[in-house]
Structures are given as structure tokens and as C-alpha cells.
Amino acid sequence: MHASRLSPDHPGEILLDQFLLPHQESMAQLARALDEPLSRIQELISGRGRITEAMAMKLAHHYGVAAKFWLNLQLRFDHQASLC
């Protein structure tokens, strides 16, 4: 019997579910607050974008969560994806 592996959520999904929605913040509002193009936020939320060091720093400053939190989400996602 094989143990099923649950892939971690994409960092964009966590950003949406645990930060944007609870704060009632739109992607456009976040883009303006981070001084990022809306398209970059949309790519991240949709799972096509990545958390870079620069983005992690901006998110950390905006939400008061360590940049390492965001980078670890991306690293964990990338690692799990490489195993599939």
C-alpha cells in the first residue's frame, strides 16, 4: 500500500486564503500597496507566479509576517513539485 503524498498549497493560494480574503483586500489593492503590477499578483494567486526574495520582503512588510515564511512556502512547494 502506497502512502498518498499531499502536495503543499501553492504560495499564491495561501496568500489568497489566509491574507487577502480575511483582510478583505483585493488583488488590485495589494498590487498598489506592494508597488507591483496587477498581473504579477494575479499570476501568483493563480499558481503561475513565484515568491521571489523581493516579493517575500514586500509581503513581509505589508502583512507583518517574516520574509522567511513566504520563501519557505515557495521552497516547500517547489520541493514537493520536484518529487512528482
PyMOL commands that set and color helices and strands:
alter all, ss='L'
color gray80, all
select helices_A, chain A and resi 11-20+27-34+38-46+53-63+67-83
alter helices_A, ss='H'
color red, helices_A
deselect
rebuild
show_as cartoon
